[in-house]
Amino acid sequence: MKSLGETIRSLRETRGLLIREVAAGLGIDPSLLSRIERGVKRPTRAQVVMLAKILGVDEHELLVAYLSDKVVYELEGEELALKAMRVAEKRLTYSRARSRKSGKGK
């Protein structure tokens, strides 16, 4: 499975865009985008949304990669990571159901 950085690089290259072009669209230095693509630096959520627009993809595609990278970063090396993920999934499902019942659903 590709990381967010690998996904960004692949999309950029497939579209024939130079790193400096995409970086300019984001308003960041090309070296920072390079570090994001290599997984050395993590982008902000706002940068991910902007990248989706620049690269012409559904922002959900990149946001899922962004969020999964965050989870992996936090849990990598944890012996109980998968068990914790299952519990977290149940909690998120429960929380979402409660929000919908109270009319606070997103």
MIRO-480780 format. One record per residue (C-alpha): residue in one letter; x, y, z. Coordinates in pm, whole numbers. Example, Ala and Ser with C-alpha at 12.3 -4.5 7.8 and 13.67 -1.06 7.14 Angstrom:
# MIRO-480780
type: a&xx: 1230&yy: -450&zz: 780 $
type: s&xx: 1367&yy: -106&zz: 714 $
This chain:
# MIRO-480780
type: m&xx: 0&yy: 0&zz: 0 $
type: k&xx: 124&yy: 345&zz: -87 $
type: s&xx: 185&yy: 615&zz: 169 $
type: l&xx: 44&yy: 963&zz: 118 $
type: g&xx: 379&yy: 1087&zz: -9 $
type: e&xx: 410&yy: 803&zz: -259 $
type: t&xx: 55&yy: 868&zz: -376 $
type: i&xx: 125&yy: 1239&zz: -424 $
type: r&xx: 443&yy: 1169&zz: -620 $
type: s&xx: 271&yy: 912&zz: -839 $
type: l&xx: -20&yy: 1146&zz: -917 $
type: r&xx: 213&yy: 1437&zz: -986 $
type: e&xx: 433&yy: 1234&zz: -1220 $
type: t&xx: 134&yy: 1077&zz: -1399 $
type: r&xx: 6&yy: 1426&zz: -1474 $
type: g&xx: 346&yy: 1542&zz: -1595 $
type: l&xx: 375&yy: 1810&zz: -1328 $
type: l&xx: 709&yy: 1926&zz: -1195 $
type: i&xx: 764&yy: 1939&zz: -823 $
type: r&xx: 819&yy: 2315&zz: -843 $
type: e&xx: 483&yy: 2363&zz: -1019 $
type: v&xx: 289&yy: 2177&zz: -753 $
type: a&xx: 487&yy: 2345&zz: -474 $
type: a&xx: 408&yy: 2686&zz: -624 $
type: g&xx: 37&yy: 2598&zz: -627 $
type: l&xx: 64&yy: 2509&zz: -258 $
type: g&xx: 268&yy: 2819&zz: -177 $
type: i&xx: 555&yy: 2613&zz: -34 $
type: d&xx: 919&yy: 2556&zz: -120 $
type: p&xx: 984&yy: 2267&zz: -361 $
type: s&xx: 1221&yy: 2111&zz: -106 $
type: l&xx: 932&yy: 2086&zz: 142 $
type: l&xx: 713&yy: 1910&zz: -115 $
type: s&xx: 1003&yy: 1675&zz: -188 $
type: r&xx: 1024&yy: 1590&zz: 182 $
type: i&xx: 648&yy: 1530&zz: 190 $
type: e&xx: 672&yy: 1296&zz: -108 $
type: r&xx: 958&yy: 1105&zz: 57 $
type: g&xx: 766&yy: 1075&zz: 385 $
type: v&xx: 1019&yy: 1284&zz: 578 $
type: k&xx: 765&yy: 1560&zz: 650 $
type: r&xx: 390&yy: 1535&zz: 693 $
type: p&xx: 162&yy: 1790&zz: 524 $
type: t&xx: -119&yy: 1970&zz: 700 $
type: r&xx: -477&yy: 1871&zz: 631 $
type: a&xx: -527&yy: 2200&zz: 443 $
type: q&xx: -227&yy: 2121&zz: 222 $
type: v&xx: -373&yy: 1777&zz: 147 $
type: v&xx: -703&yy: 1933&zz: 39 $
type: m&xx: -516&yy: 2183&zz: -181 $
type: l&xx: -303&yy: 1902&zz: -329 $
type: a&xx: -619&yy: 1716&zz: -428 $
type: k&xx: -737&yy: 2023&zz: -620 $
type: i&xx: -400&yy: 2078&zz: -785 $
type: l&xx: -369&yy: 1712&zz: -882 $
type: g&xx: -732&yy: 1685&zz: -993 $
type: v&xx: -837&yy: 1402&zz: -763 $
type: d&xx: -1116&yy: 1357&zz: -512 $
type: e&xx: -995&yy: 1504&zz: -184 $
type: h&xx: -1130&yy: 1199&zz: 1 $
type: e&xx: -871&yy: 983&zz: -175 $
type: l&xx: -585&yy: 1190&zz: -37 $
type: l&xx: -748&yy: 1251&zz: 302 $
type: v&xx: -785&yy: 876&zz: 360 $
type: a&xx: -413&yy: 833&zz: 283 $
type: y&xx: -333&yy: 1130&zz: 510 $
type: l&xx: -533&yy: 991&zz: 801 $
type: s&xx: -402&yy: 638&zz: 758 $
type: d&xx: -45&yy: 772&zz: 758 $
type: k&xx: -121&yy: 950&zz: 1087 $
type: v&xx: -254&yy: 630&zz: 1242 $
type: v&xx: 41&yy: 423&zz: 1120 $
type: y&xx: 287&yy: 684&zz: 1248 $
type: e&xx: 130&yy: 677&zz: 1595 $
type: l&xx: 85&yy: 300&zz: 1623 $
type: e&xx: 383&yy: 160&zz: 1433 $
type: g&xx: 577&yy: -77&zz: 1654 $
type: e&xx: 298&yy: -108&zz: 1911 $
type: e&xx: 231&yy: -470&zz: 1998 $
type: l&xx: -139&yy: -403&zz: 2057 $
type: a&xx: -189&yy: -175&zz: 1757 $
type: l&xx: -440&yy: -392&zz: 1571 $
type: k&xx: -644&yy: -459&zz: 1883 $
type: a&xx: -648&yy: -86&zz: 1960 $
type: m&xx: -761&yy: -15&zz: 1602 $
type: r&xx: -1056&yy: -254&zz: 1637 $
type: v&xx: -1161&yy: -85&zz: 1960 $
type: a&xx: -1121&yy: 260&zz: 1803 $
type: e&xx: -1333&yy: 153&zz: 1506 $
type: k&xx: -1613&yy: 45&zz: 1740 $
type: r&xx: -1588&yy: 370&zz: 1933 $
type: l&xx: -1601&yy: 578&zz: 1614 $
type: t&xx: -1903&yy: 383&zz: 1490 $
type: y&xx: -2080&yy: 433&zz: 1824 $
type: s&xx: -1992&yy: 802&zz: 1834 $
type: r&xx: -2115&yy: 855&zz: 1479 $
type: a&xx: -2446&yy: 679&zz: 1556 $
type: r&xx: -2498&yy: 897&zz: 1864 $
type: s&xx: -2424&yy: 1212&zz: 1664 $
type: r&xx: -2678&yy: 1117&zz: 1399 $
type: k&xx: -2946&yy: 1049&zz: 1660 $
type: s&xx: -2891&yy: 1388&zz: 1820 $
type: g&xx: -2885&yy: 1565&zz: 1483 $
type: k&xx: -2517&yy: 1654&zz: 1501 $
type: g&xx: -2405&yy: 1425&zz: 1217 $
type: k&xx: -2146&yy: 1554&zz: 974 $
